[in-house]
């Protein structure tokens, strides 16, 4: 099966359905936008996930050249975003962290898993993973845990 393009903003983000991972995958080329493109991409991903009862979310910022704008950082920390995530079908979150070549500050990664779980509520799991096979294993193990 091939990927399905859900949403795209050139040089910012591609949102795709990954059947091999059973995941909505947001591949960020940059996270910085002065308009609503970040929010639009996230909401498009959530709409697709909810429509298709998708449980897995992979946010790949490994090649992102710039962090979120102050306005988008406030939005992803705010109630609109958090409420949308809590009410979504998403149960497992994977963050593929920025590579050193991006020059991004990665100090916030140490607390990402705990902060994500606290913000999104019970019944969810979150991991920072760079290795593709580890991503597959994490998502596959979570799937098996739901079926037991």
VMD Tcl script that draws the C-alpha trace (Angstrom):
set ca {
  {0.00 0.00 0.00}
  {1.18 3.49 -0.72}
  {0.98 6.65 1.33}
  {-2.00 8.97 0.95}
  {-1.34 12.69 0.91}
  {-3.71 14.39 3.36}
  {-2.39 17.94 3.37}
  {0.71 19.74 2.11}
  {2.28 23.17 2.39}
  {5.47 23.38 0.31}
  {8.62 23.91 2.38}
  {6.61 23.60 5.62}
  {4.87 20.24 6.04}
  {3.51 17.15 4.35}
  {0.77 15.24 6.15}
  {0.39 11.67 4.93}
  {-1.41 8.50 5.89}
  {1.17 5.73 6.38}
  {-0.55 2.35 6.08}
  {2.67 0.55 7.04}
  {2.54 2.29 10.43}
  {-1.23 2.72 10.59}
  {-0.36 6.34 11.34}
  {-0.95 9.91 10.36}
  {2.57 11.19 9.69}
  {3.38 14.90 9.77}
  {6.75 15.48 8.11}
  {7.90 18.99 8.97}
  {10.44 20.68 6.68}
  {10.17 23.76 8.89}
  {7.82 24.44 11.76}
  {7.98 28.20 11.39}
  {5.09 29.99 9.73}
  {3.75 33.48 10.30}
  {0.22 32.58 9.22}
  {-2.11 29.68 10.01}
  {-0.35 26.95 8.01}
  {0.92 25.04 11.08}
  {-2.52 25.04 12.66}
  {-4.17 24.13 9.34}
  {-1.85 21.14 8.89}
  {-2.39 19.85 12.43}
  {-6.17 20.24 12.17}
  {-6.19 18.49 8.77}
  {-4.23 15.60 10.31}
  {-6.63 15.41 13.25}
  {-9.68 15.50 10.98}
  {-8.29 12.62 8.92}
  {-7.36 10.66 12.04}
  {-10.81 11.07 13.55}
  {-12.60 10.25 10.29}
  {-10.58 7.03 9.92}
  {-10.35 6.14 13.64}
  {-6.57 6.39 13.47}
  {-4.70 5.64 16.69}
  {-1.12 6.55 15.71}
  {0.48 9.97 15.18}
  {4.06 10.44 14.00}
  {5.50 13.95 13.99}
  {8.82 13.98 12.17}
  {10.77 17.17 12.83}
  {14.13 15.56 12.06}
  {14.78 17.86 9.10}
  {12.86 20.91 10.32}
  {15.03 23.97 9.81}
  {13.15 26.28 12.17}
  {11.10 25.95 15.34}
  {7.51 27.07 15.84}
  {6.69 30.76 15.83}
  {5.74 32.25 19.19}
  {2.08 32.28 18.11}
  {2.13 28.60 17.08}
  {4.00 27.60 20.22}
  {1.28 29.31 22.26}
  {-1.38 27.51 20.19}
  {0.11 24.01 20.68}
  {0.39 24.79 24.40}
  {-3.15 26.15 24.58}
  {-6.54 24.68 25.27}
  {-7.83 24.56 21.67}
  {-5.04 22.24 20.55}
  {-4.94 20.19 23.74}
  {-8.70 19.71 23.75}
  {-8.66 18.63 20.10}
  {-5.96 16.06 20.85}
  {-7.74 14.78 23.98}
  {-10.95 14.32 22.02}
  {-9.24 12.67 19.06}
  {-8.86 9.01 18.21}
  {-5.07 9.32 18.60}
  {-3.60 7.15 21.34}
  {0.09 6.83 20.45}
  {2.43 9.70 19.68}
  {5.89 9.40 18.19}
  {8.19 12.37 17.85}
  {11.17 12.03 15.54}
  {13.52 14.69 16.97}
  {15.52 17.25 15.00}
  {18.87 16.14 13.69}
  {21.92 18.13 14.84}
  {22.30 19.47 11.29}
  {19.07 21.48 11.70}
  {20.63 23.69 14.38}
  {17.43 23.53 16.42}
  {17.45 23.87 20.20}
  {16.66 20.41 21.57}
  {16.66 21.24 25.28}
  {12.89 20.77 25.47}
  {13.09 17.13 24.31}
  {14.05 15.83 27.77}
  {10.57 16.62 29.09}
  {8.54 16.02 25.93}
  {7.22 12.53 26.75}
  {6.11 13.42 30.28}
  {4.61 16.74 29.17}
  {2.77 15.10 26.27}
  {1.28 12.40 28.46}
  {0.25 14.91 31.13}
  {-1.36 17.20 28.55}
  {-3.16 14.57 26.46}
  {-4.49 12.43 29.31}
  {-4.70 8.79 30.29}
  {-4.84 5.95 27.81}
  {-2.12 7.41 25.61}
  {1.56 6.71 25.10}
  {4.32 8.89 23.72}
  {7.91 8.26 22.70}
  {10.78 10.10 21.12}
  {12.22 7.75 18.54}
  {14.67 8.28 15.69}
  {15.07 4.73 14.40}
  {12.45 3.57 11.87}
  {12.40 0.02 13.22}
  {11.91 1.30 16.78}
  {8.97 3.38 15.56}
  {7.43 0.28 13.95}
  {8.01 -1.78 17.09}
  {6.52 0.86 19.39}
  {3.39 1.24 17.26}
  {3.06 -2.53 16.67}
  {3.45 -3.33 20.37}
  {0.81 -0.76 21.22}
  {-1.54 -2.34 18.65}
  {-1.03 -5.77 20.21}
  {-1.68 -4.37 23.68}
  {-5.08 -3.04 22.53}
  {-6.10 -6.43 21.12}
  {-5.35 -8.39 24.28}
}
mol new
graphics top color blue
foreach p $ca { graphics top sphere $p radius 0.5 }
foreach p [lrange $ca 0 end-1] q [lrange $ca 1 end] { graphics top cylinder $p $q radius 0.2 }
display resetview
